[in-house]
Amino acid sequence: MIAHELACGGLDTVGILPTVKARTVRRTPRPDVDVPTAPHVERAYRNLKAGIVEGRYRPGASLSEVGLASEHGMSRTPIREGLARLWQEGYLDRVVGHGYFVSRVTVQQIHDTFDVRRLLEGAAAGRAAELATPEDIERLRALASVPIGSQNYRRSETANVQFHLAIAACARNGLALELIERCLAQVDRFMSLGVNFGQFTETATEAHLQIVEAIAAHDVPGARARMEEHIDCGSRLMKDALLRGQISGVGIS
């Protein structure tokens, strides 16, 4: 910042205006002030979100700025910014005087997430059938396979997410891609609460290939329908997991 110290002298040659001598003082930032940079804030945000989505920070857990800063090897300021952002996105609850807590997953939240996925991803698959290039279709075929079994949950989920995001990218709509990515992150979080992922992978590859073939044939209604059927299957399996008590700590609303 620049501050001006003004010292007034005598009159000018006309005798009307006072002469002014200005001295510029440059103030350097205080060394103890922590100014967050965008990369640090983004890293804090992504690390904390991954911890929630992957189940390392369980629903209801208290998140301390000091503890998180030590865990992630950074100052408290980017941690604070990351927590605020996650609170705005609904991953955290904030209690005045007590800080942040990981928000609890609810049955309504699970229902809403799959409902929005059906709308967005169905439309994205239809648009992909209109716009996908031969190169896009070749890439979708390469990404369609999902490893079977519950032992490689993270590997299977990563493969599934890559396929769904690739279809969204073929729709050429950045906002839809962002929203679909957020929905997929929520599903990943649901799965981390104890769902047996094996049953989800048994039919995933075949369903993915059916979607790709509809896109390759430029069958807009067919691509939309195949994607909606695939999302509906996932929704039914998730609800079945809820009824069986596989998902812990889920609220009603």
Residue pairs with C-beta under 8 A, 6 or more apart in sequence:
1 26
1 27
2 24
2 25
2 26
2 27
3 24
3 25
3 27
4 22
4 23
4 24
4 25
5 22
5 23
5 25
6 20
6 21
6 22
7 20
7 21
7 22
7 23
8 18
8 19
8 20
8 21
9 18
9 19
9 20
9 21
10 18
10 19
11 17
11 18
11 19
12 18
12 19
29 35
34 75
34 76
34 77
35 77
36 75
36 77
36 78
36 81
37 78
40 74
40 75
40 77
40 78
41 78
41 81
41 82
41 85
43 72
43 74
43 78
44 72
44 74
44 78
44 79
44 81
44 82
45 81
45 82
45 85
45 86
47 72
47 82
48 57
48 63
48 68
48 72
48 79
48 82
48 83
48 86
49 82
49 86
49 91
49 185
50 56
51 57
52 86
52 91
52 92
52 102
52 189
53 185
53 186
53 188
53 189
53 192
54 154
54 188
54 189
54 192
55 189
55 192
55 193
57 63
57 102
58 102
58 249
59 102
59 103
59 104
59 105
59 193
59 249
60 101
60 102
60 104
60 249
61 101
61 102
62 98
62 99
62 100
62 101
63 83
63 92
63 99
63 100
63 101
63 102
64 99
65 76
65 79
65 80
65 83
65 99
66 76
68 79
68 83
69 75
69 76
69 79
72 79
83 92
83 100
86 92
86 100
87 93
87 94
87 100
89 182
90 103
91 102
91 103
92 100
92 101
92 102
92 103
93 100
93 101
93 102
93 103
94 100
94 101
95 101
104 249
104 250
104 251
105 189
105 190
105 193
105 247
105 249
105 250
105 251
106 250
106 251
106 252
106 253
107 242
107 250
107 251
107 252
107 253
108 252
108 253
109 186
110 190
110 238
110 239
110 242
110 250
111 235
113 183
113 186
113 187
113 190
114 187
114 231
114 234
114 235
114 238
116 179
116 183
117 180
117 183
117 184
117 187
117 231
118 228
118 231
118 232
118 235
120 168
120 176
120 179
120 180
120 183
121 164
121 167
121 168
121 180
121 227
121 228
121 231
122 224
122 225
122 227
122 228
122 231
123 171
123 176
123 224
124 167
124 168
124 170
124 171
124 173
124 176
124 180
124 227
125 167
125 171
125 211
125 214
125 215
125 223
125 224
125 226
125 227
126 220
126 221
126 223
126 224
126 227
127 170
127 171
127 172
127 173
127 220
128 136
128 167
128 168
128 170
128 171
128 215
128 223
129 214
129 215
129 217
129 218
129 219
129 220
129 222
129 223
129 224
130 218
130 220
131 170
131 171
131 172
132 140
132 170
132 215
132 216
136 166
136 170
137 212
137 215
137 216
139 166
140 163
140 166
140 167
140 170
140 212
140 215
141 209
141 212
143 159
143 162
143 163
143 166
143 208
144 163
144 205
144 208
144 209
144 211
144 212
145 159
145 205
145 208
146 156
146 159
146 160
146 163
146 201
146 204
146 205
146 208
147 155
147 156
147 159
147 201
148 156
148 198
148 201
148 202
148 205
149 156
149 198
149 201
150 196
150 197
150 198
150 201
153 191
153 197
156 197
156 200
156 201
157 188
157 191
157 197
160 200
160 201
160 204
161 184
161 188
163 208
164 180
164 184
165 177
165 180
165 181
165 184
167 211
167 215
167 227
168 176
168 177
168 180
168 181
169 177
170 215
171 177
187 234
187 238
190 238
190 247
191 197
191 200
193 247
193 248
193 249
193 250
194 246
194 247
194 248
195 238
195 241
195 246
195 247
196 241
196 246
199 237
200 234
200 237
203 233
204 230
207 226
207 229
207 230
207 233
208 230
210 226
211 223
211 226
211 227
211 230
214 222
214 223
214 225
214 226
215 223
241 247
242 250
